[in-house]
Amino acid sequence: MARDICQRFLNVFLDGRLTLGEVNHYHESFPFKLVEEAERRQPRFP
């Protein structure tokens, strides 16, 4: 499970759907909700 969430986090971060600014403004320990929301967006980089 941990490997899955880390892979999901990296995928959305690398294709531009999740930014460091969004992660820094999130106040919980790990932004599971942010990852789920980012997965619904269109990638910025093809």
N, C-alpha and C positions, 0 to 999 in steps of 0.2 A: 504494500500500500504506500509506504513512504517513497519508494522508488517511482511509483506511478505519479504521485503528486509532484515530485521534483521534476520529472520529465515533462509533465503538463505545464508547470511553471516556466521551465526553460523554453518550451515551444512557444508559448504566448509572448514571452519576453523577447526572444530572438526575432520573431516576425513582426514585432512592433505593436502588438495588441495590448501589451502591458508595459508601462514605463516605470522607471525608478521613482519618479515623482508620486505616482499613485501608491506605490508600495510604502514610501516614506510617510505619507499622510494617513496610512491605515494604522490604527492603534492596537490591534490585536497581535498576538505572537507570530502567526503565519497567516497570510491573507488568502485563505481558501476561497472566500466569497469573491475576492478580486479576480482570482484565477478563473472561476466559473463565469463571471461576467465578461472577462476578456476573451474567453473561448467563443463567446457568441458574436464577437465583433469580426469585421473583415480584416485580414492581415494588411499591414501598411507596406510591407516589403514582399514582393512575389517570391 
